[in-house]
Amino acid sequence: MMVDDSGKTKSHIESISAITLVTADMATSVAFYKALGMKLRFGGELSSFTSLHAGTCHVNLVVNDRERSDFWGRVIFYVDDVDTLYEQILTAGYATETKPADANWGERYFHIRDPDNHELSFARLLHSNR
């Protein structure tokens, strides 16, 4: 956590955790990322969502959903405090797509779009097993 010039506590971004990319062919994409040396964490060739990792970096793959043809993917940032950052963003006058929530995959997160409509997610592991 940081403190700004006015003495308010602020959250900060610690790292990029993952990028989610849309794929038209999950099996082909999974094979490609495995060939690069990434390990399967979740999903697989027959899944609509797959997560692979190399060290602490993740590539998530999601099958193209025709209802969201404009969706290219998402960048996921790890932050030191999800709720504090959420309040910072609201205070700065920006609207988020979701409120902070605990996910079944073990993270607390929320989504927002940047001025160019890129989807961003801000998250923190629920357990300190990072």
Secondary structure, DSSP 8 states (H G I E B T S, - for coil): -EE-TTS-EE--EEEEEEEEEEES-HHHHHHHHHHTT-EEEE--TT-SEEEEEETTEEEEEEE--GGGTT--EEEEEEES-HHHHHHHHHHTT---SS--EE-TTSEEEEEEE-TT--EEEEEEESSS--
